[in-house]
Amino acid sequence: MSAHGPSNSSIRTALKRVRGLGSAKGGTSDFFRQRVSAIGLVLLIVPVIVVIMSLLGRNQAGAAQILGSPLIAIIMILFIIASVWHMKIGMQVVLEDYLTDEKIKLVAIIANTFFCIAVGLASIYAIFKLSSGV
């Protein structure tokens, strides 16, 4: 035994070792995907703010004219996708960390996924509708 305790290569307690509990080996991919979406949001935020500022005070025809540009519509859709993806991952991590009942956790994660898909599709539909002038 060393001065700092038993020379054990694992820091897990004996009970955890017996039960086989430990890292789920899944957090790294969520961490990486959330950072990728954050980088996308950082890169897109300035163009999106410029577009939103140019839409202020305009009626639907004026907004359709601005959003009718393929470049502007693509920027807005990319921002929506990155935002929804970032939101889904962040909320899922919170649900996984703080909900203890597995059934409730599963239902909450499924509801989170469907909510994010609905928000994303509705937002993209609105951009298509405004950019087509309909």
Phi, psi and chi 1 to 4 in degrees:
 res  aa     phi    psi   chi1   chi2   chi3   chi4
   1 MET       -  138.4 -123.1 -176.3   -6.9      -
   2 SER   -92.7  178.6   68.3      -      -      -
   3 ALA   -67.4  -20.6      -      -      -      -
   4 HIS   -98.3    7.8  -61.6  -72.1      -      -
   5 GLY   119.4 -170.6      -      -      -      -
   6 PRO   -64.9  145.9    6.1   -7.1      -      -
   7 SER   -85.2   78.7   60.1      -      -      -
   8 ASN  -108.6  132.8 -170.4   -4.6      -      -
   9 SER   -75.1  -17.3   62.4      -      -      -
  10 SER  -105.4  144.8  174.7      -      -      -
  11 ILE   -97.0    1.6   61.2  169.9      -      -
  12 ARG   -73.4  148.0  -65.4 -166.8  -58.9 -176.8
  13 THR   -73.3  162.3   64.4      -      -      -
  14 ALA   -59.7  -41.1      -      -      -      -
  15 LEU   -63.2  -43.4 -177.3   58.7      -      -
  16 LYS   -62.9  -38.2  -82.3 -170.9  143.3 -171.4
  17 ARG   -63.9  -40.6 -158.4  174.3  -54.4  117.5
  18 VAL   -67.8  -43.6  170.4      -      -      -
  19 ARG   -75.6  -15.1  -72.9 -174.2  179.9  164.0
  20 GLY    77.4   23.3      -      -      -      -
  21 LEU   -83.7  156.3  -59.9  174.3      -      -
  22 GLY   159.8 -158.2      -      -      -      -
  23 SER   -61.0  136.0  173.5      -      -      -
  24 ALA   -81.4   -5.6      -      -      -      -
  25 LYS    61.2   23.6  -51.5  -77.8 -168.2  -98.3
  26 GLY  -118.1  -10.1      -      -      -      -
  27 GLY   -72.4  -27.2      -      -      -      -
  28 THR   -65.7  -41.6  -53.9      -      -      -
  29 SER   -66.7  -40.0   65.3      -      -      -
  30 ASP   -63.4  -42.6  -75.2  -20.2      -      -
  31 PHE   -59.1  -47.4  178.4   84.3      -      -
  32 PHE   -65.6  -45.5  179.7   74.1      -      -
  33 ARG   -63.3  -37.3  -70.5 -177.0  -53.9  148.8
  34 GLN   -68.9  -36.0 -165.2  164.6   32.9      -
  35 ARG   -68.3  -38.2  -66.6  -38.7  174.9  -96.1
  36 VAL   -63.1  -44.9  168.5      -      -      -
  37 SER   -66.0  -34.5   64.3      -      -      -
  38 ALA   -65.3  -40.2      -      -      -      -
  39 ILE   -63.1  -42.2  -69.1  168.4      -      -
  40 GLY   -60.6  -42.0      -      -      -      -
  41 LEU   -65.4  -39.8  -71.4  170.4      -      -
  42 VAL   -62.3  -42.1  166.0      -      -      -
  43 LEU   -69.6  -30.1  -65.2  174.3      -      -
  44 LEU   -93.4  -13.4  -69.6  167.3      -      -
  45 ILE   -64.7  -40.0 -168.1   68.0      -      -
  46 VAL   -66.4  -49.7  171.1      -      -      -
  47 PRO   -60.2  -36.7  -17.7   24.8      -      -
  48 VAL   -67.3  -40.7  166.8      -      -      -
  49 ILE   -63.2  -40.6  -71.2  173.2      -      -
  50 VAL   -61.9  -44.1  168.8      -      -      -
  51 VAL   -63.4  -46.6  169.9      -      -      -
  52 ILE   -62.6  -41.3  -69.4  171.6      -      -
  53 MET   -62.7  -36.9  -65.0  -63.4  -74.2      -
  54 SER   -72.6  -18.7   67.9      -      -      -
  55 LEU   -84.8  -17.4  -67.7  173.4      -      -
  56 LEU   -61.4  132.1  -67.8  176.5      -      -
  57 GLY    80.1    2.8      -      -      -      -
  58 ARG   -95.4  152.4  -55.7 -130.0 -179.0 -151.0
  59 ASN   -86.8 -174.7   58.8   14.8      -      -
  60 GLN   -63.1  -37.3 -175.5  176.7   -7.1      -
  61 ALA   -65.6  -41.2      -      -      -      -
  62 GLY   -66.3  -40.3      -      -      -      -
  63 ALA   -65.5  -41.2      -      -      -      -
  64 ALA   -63.4  -35.8      -      -      -      -
  65 GLN   -64.7  -44.9 -179.0 -177.7   10.2      -
  66 ILE   -68.0  -47.6  -68.6  170.5      -      -
  67 LEU   -74.8  -10.9  -66.1  171.9      -      -
  68 GLY   -69.1  -17.9      -      -      -      -
  69 SER   -69.1  126.6  163.8      -      -      -
  70 PRO   -57.4  -37.8  -23.2   31.5      -      -
  71 LEU   -63.8  -44.4  178.4   63.3      -      -
  72 ILE   -64.7  -44.8  -60.4  -64.1      -      -
  73 ALA   -62.1  -40.5      -      -      -      -
  74 ILE   -65.0  -43.4  -71.9  170.3      -      -
  75 ILE   -60.1  -45.3  -71.9  170.4      -      -
  76 MET   -64.8  -41.5  -64.2  -58.0  -73.9      -
  77 ILE   -67.1  -41.1  -70.4  169.9      -      -
  78 LEU   -62.3  -39.0  -72.2  173.3      -      -
  79 PHE   -65.2  -41.2 -175.8   76.8      -      -
  80 ILE   -62.7  -46.6  -69.7  165.6      -      -
  81 ILE   -61.5  -47.3  -69.5  169.0      -      -
  82 ALA   -63.6  -39.7      -      -      -      -
  83 SER   -65.8  -46.5  -61.9      -      -      -
  84 VAL   -66.2  -40.8  169.0      -      -      -
  85 TRP   -62.6  -45.8 -171.2   20.6      -      -
  86 HIS   -62.5  -43.5 -168.4   79.1      -      -
  87 MET   -63.1  -43.9  174.6  178.1   66.2      -
  88 LYS   -61.9  -47.7 -176.5 -141.0  174.6  -86.4
  89 ILE   -64.3  -46.1  -64.5  167.0      -      -
  90 GLY   -61.5  -44.9      -      -      -      -
  91 MET   -69.0  -36.5 -167.0   63.2 -149.5      -
  92 GLN   -63.4  -41.1 -177.2  170.3  -27.8      -
  93 VAL   -62.3  -42.2  167.9      -      -      -
  94 VAL   -62.4  -45.8  169.8      -      -      -
  95 LEU   -61.9  -43.6  -66.4  171.1      -      -
  96 GLU   -65.3  -35.2  -71.0  170.2  -11.1      -
  97 ASP   -77.1  -35.0  -73.9  -12.2      -      -
  98 TYR  -109.7  -13.8  -67.9  103.9      -      -
  99 LEU   -93.3  129.1  -67.1  179.1      -      -
 100 THR   -99.0  -33.0   54.8      -      -      -
 101 ASP   -74.1  121.7 -175.7  -87.2      -      -
 102 GLU   -64.1  -36.3  -69.6  -58.9  -43.3      -
 103 LYS   -67.9  -45.7  -69.7  177.7 -175.2  176.0
 104 ILE   -63.7  -40.5  -66.8  173.5      -      -
 105 LYS   -60.9  -44.9 -175.2 -174.5  -59.8 -173.6
 106 LEU   -63.0  -45.4  179.2   62.6      -      -
 107 VAL   -62.2  -42.5  169.5      -      -      -
 108 ALA   -65.5  -39.9      -      -      -      -
 109 ILE   -67.9  -40.6  -70.3  172.2      -      -
 110 ILE   -64.3  -44.4  -68.8  169.8      -      -
 111 ALA   -61.8  -40.7      -      -      -      -
 112 ASN   -60.3  -44.5  176.9   53.9      -      -
 113 THR   -62.6  -48.0  -59.3      -      -      -
 114 PHE   -64.4  -38.7  -79.6  115.6      -      -
 115 PHE   -61.8  -45.8  174.9   77.0      -      -
 116 CYS   -64.7  -39.7  -68.0      -      -      -
 117 ILE   -63.4  -43.8  -70.3  169.9      -      -
 118 ALA   -62.8  -44.5      -      -      -      -
 119 VAL   -62.6  -45.0  167.4      -      -      -
 120 GLY   -62.8  -47.5      -      -      -      -
 121 LEU   -65.4  -41.6  -70.5  176.6      -      -
 122 ALA   -63.2  -40.7      -      -      -      -
 123 SER   -67.5  -43.8  -58.8      -      -      -
 124 ILE   -66.8  -38.9  -69.6  170.2      -      -
 125 TYR   -60.4  -42.2  175.2   74.0      -      -
 126 ALA   -62.6  -40.2      -      -      -      -
 127 ILE   -64.8  -45.3  -65.1  -65.6      -      -
 128 PHE   -60.5  -43.0  -81.3  134.4      -      -
 129 LYS   -65.1  -45.3 -170.9  141.0  173.6  111.3
 130 LEU   -67.8  -39.0  -79.2  171.5      -      -
 131 SER   -73.5  -22.4   66.4      -      -      -
 132 SER   -87.7   -9.6   67.0      -      -      -
 133 GLY    80.3   10.3      -      -      -      -
 134 VAL   -82.9      -  177.6      -      -      -
